[in-house]
Amino acid sequence: MIKMTVPDYYRLLGVSPWASERDIRQAYRLLSKQYHPDISPLAPEEALEKFKQINEAYATLTQPLKRTRYDQSLGFSRTAVARPLPSAPNPSLKRPAPPQMMDVTERPLSPTEIFALFILGIAFVASLLLVIFIGLVRH
């Protein structure tokens, strides 16, 4: 019987299973630049195969449903399991910190985004003034 092995996308991208989508995206960008067939020092066929694997890993890990299915195929779950608390805490056992997810709305605006909003505001005010001017001229 042939046993199919599941590729380890986390190891391929160099991230942990708890990695955020942002971490996965950063790892993907670095690796895609390194292994892109047009610029990689590897043989074209080898670079193309590695690049395809990186793209497949990225496509799987950045889509929540695909990532959940993939994690289940590995036997990994992000669901917290309730365990009874020990009667006395054992300081030698350190729990890993829970993964920190950054909500997009909590992220501060970049200077480029602030400038774009400023230009958008100016365009909005200018269009209102133009409508008022045209309305006054036609009456």
Summary of the structure (lengths in Angstrom):
residues: 139
radius of gyration: 25.0
end to end distance: 85.7
largest distance: 85.7
contacts: 256
relative contact order: 0.09
helix: 58%
strand: 0%
